[in-house]
Amino acid sequence: MVNRHLKYAEADHQHSTMATSAEDVVTKNSGTLGAEDQLSYVILNAPGASAGDFFLSIERPAWLTTTNERVRDKIVREVGQCKFVKQKLDQKTYDNERNKSAVAEEG
């Protein structure tokens, strides 16, 4: 594991947050960020993005399940979405919003 101090970048255009592999991200002030470069950034998605408002990539070790032998590091994308609510946020509203976005294994 590597501890990284993240930098901030704004995407030049909208990016899918459902991508299964890292794609290059063109940013307004930091140039084009490849998969390795993205490990050091939290990236604000362009306005109007259909899903995530910001995303970042995390490198985690992958292991073979049968022998516990290390195979290869894997880069995964974490995504965050912000929502403005006018009323007090209660548990029911939180649970409803979370269920819309979380996958089953995050339960």
Secondary structure, 3 states (H helix, E strand, C coil): CCCCCCEEEEECCCCCCCCCCCCCEEECCCCEECHHHHCCEEEECCCCCCCCCEEEEEEEEEECCCCCCEEEEEEEEEEECCCCCCCCCCHHHHHHHHHHHCCHHHC
